[in-house]
């Protein structure tokens, strides 16, 4: 069985103490509450302060939770708000398209699936919430990379792996794909990640008009495409869904 890392346990206990007690605590209070030597407590506090998780009041020398924790907490809440706002619209999209619907956000140089609506038929399907998808080959990933500068920079720092013989791996060609995505407002993946599977996705924006996620449909090539092209009614449905979720997040009309 793996052993816990003591320094991380102490740091976590320190953050919980600062979150649950008085607004600010001194070094002695923190050390005595956690049964730590002052030098040990100070070393952990200094590291947490360097990372932005703890702040020290200049006048009193007391410590409080830092802005970085607030930022991380807001990101967590934003993802859940995104999912909550998208529930009705993604259900509608699955019904109208007859395909699986995915909601994804940027996470650790990939796309994290935060919501998945099954294809509305009797086929056996596996829930993929929590799964990761690549940025450069999936429709969700291309949308995030085209609209989110952070995602774009992360793609530039990674190797573009070929999953099939259709995967775009050349940098210049991939940048052209991103230009096309921005020009038409959606991205496509036709057998670039999985053979026999096609998907398309559109961006979701928040009240600041910032990209916060992407929504798309995925299914067999013969259903998603017609005569070698994405079905226009599916493109319209996905873009309408993305705009509806964006409006619910306060983005206004796009």
N, C-alpha and C positions, 0 to 999 in steps of 0.2 A: 504493500500500500504506500502510495506517495506521501511524503511528509510535507506538512505545511511550512511555508517560509515565515519564520518568526518575525522578521522585520516588517513584512507586509501585513501580518496579523496585527502588529502593534500600530502600524499606520492606520489601518482600518478602524481599530478601536479608538484611536485619537480623533479621527474624523467623526465617528459616531458620538463621541463625547462632546465635541464642539457643536455638533448639530442638535444635541438634545439638552444641553445645559444652558448656562447663561450665555449671553451674546458673545462675550469675550472672556477668555480664561488666561491666567498667567502661567508661566512655566512651572512654578511650584505646584499649582493646583492640578495641572495636567499630569505631572509626574507622580504626585501622591495618589491621584484618583486611579491611575493605571498601574501603580506599583512599580514604577520605573525609576532608575537613577536619573538625576537631573541632566547629566551629560548625554545619556541615551535618548531621553525625551527631546532634548534640544537638537540633537543630530537629526532625528526624524522630522521635527518641526521645520528645521532648516531646509531639508530636502523637499518637503511638501510645499513650503513657501516658494522655493525655486521653481517648482512646477506649476505654481499658481493655485494650488488646492487650499492653501492657507495664507492668510494675510496677518501682518503684525501691525498693531496700532503704534504709530510713531511716538505719541505722547505717553501712553501708559505701558507700552511694551507687551500688552496682552494680545492673544491670538484669537482669530475668528476664521470661519470658512471663507475661501477665496472665490474670485469670480470664475475661475476655470471650472469649478464644480457646478456653478450655476449654468455655465455654457453647456456642459455635458448633460445636465439635467434637462435643460431646455431642448436639446437635440433629441433626447429620449422622448420627451413629451410631444415634440413636433412629429416624430414618426408615428406615434399613436394617434395624434390628431389627424394626420394624413390618412391613416387607415380608417379611422372613424368616419371621416368625411367621404371616403371613397366607397364605403360598404354598399350603399344603395345603387350607386352608379355602376359599380363593377358587377353587381348582380344583374342589373339591366343589360349590361354589355354581354355577359355570358348568355343570357336568354336570347337576345337579338342576333348574336353572331353564331350561336351554337358551338362555341369553342371555349377552351380554358382561358381564364383571364388572370394576369399576374400584375401585381403592384410591386415595384422595386425601388430601392434607394441606394445611393453610393455608400459603400462600406468596405474598408480594407482592400482597396484596389480592385473591387469587384462590385457586382450588383447583389444586394441582399433582398431576397423575396420576403416582403412583410405581409402580403395578403395573396391568397390564391383561391379563386372560385372555380370549382370543377366544371368541366364540360357537361351541359345538361342532357345527358343520356344515361343509359344503364351500364356503360362500360366501367371496368375496374380502373380506378385512378388512385394515385398516391399524393397525399398532401405535401406540398413542397415549401411551406412557410419555413423560413430559416435557411433555405438552400442558397448557395452562392452561384452566380452566373458570371462569365467573363464580360469585360467591358467592350472588347473590340469586335466580338463576333455575334453577339445577340442584339436583337432590336432594342431591348431595354437599355443595354449597355451603350449602344451607339447614341441613343437619345441623350443619356446622361453625359456622355463624353462630348457631344456636340454643343450642349447648352451649359454645362458646368465646367468652369475653368480648372477647378481642382481635379475633377475626373480626367480632364484632358491632359493635365500635367502628369497624373499618375499613369496614364496609358503610355506616355512618352518615355517613362522610366522603366517600363516592363517590356519583355520580349513578346511580340505578337505571335502567339502559338497557332499553328494550323490544326484545326480539329477535323476538317474535311478538305477536299481539293478545291472547295469554293471559298474557303476562309481568306479574307483579304489580310495579308501580312506585310506588304510593302508600305512603308510610311507615307510616301507621297500619294499613293492610291487611297490609303485609308483617310488621309486629310481630305481628299476629294469626296469620299463617302460622307464625311462630316459636313462639308459644304452643302452637299445635296440634301442631307437631313435637315439642316437649318433652312434651306430654301423652300422645301415642301412641307415642313412641319411634322414629319414622322420619319421613322427608320424601319428598315426591313432586314430580315434574316431568312434567306431561302436556302436551307441546307448548308449554312455556313458553320453551324455548331453541331447539329445532329442530322444525319442523313434521313431524308424523308419527312423532315419537320420544317415548317415555315412559321414565322412570327412577324408581327409589326407592332410598333409602339409609338406613343406620342408623349411629349413632356407635360409635367404638372408644375405650375408656378404658385408661389405664395403671394401674400399681400404686398410684398416688396418687389414683386415680379422676378423673384429669384427661383431657379429650378430646384425643386425639392424632391422630385421623384419622377417616375415614368410608369405608364400603364399600357398594357398591350395584350394581344391575344396570340395564342399559339395552337397550332394544330397540324394535321397532315397536309402536305403540300397540295394534294389534289382537292382539298376542301378550301384552303386559304387562298390558293391561286386558281386562276382561270385562264386558259390559253397562255400559260407561262408568265402571267402578270398577276400581281395582287388584286384581289377583288375590290373594285372601287367602293362598294357598299360597306366592306369591312374597314377600309381606310377611313371613311366618313364616320363610322360608328366609333372607332377608337379615338379619333380626334375630338368628336363630340363629348365622349366620356372624359377625356383629359381636360377639356375646357370647362365641363361642368364641375369637376372636382376643384379645378383652379378657382372658379368663381366662388365655390363654397369656402375656400381658403382665403378669400378676400382679394383675389387677383383682378377682379373686374373682367371686362370683355377683352378677348384676344382676336 
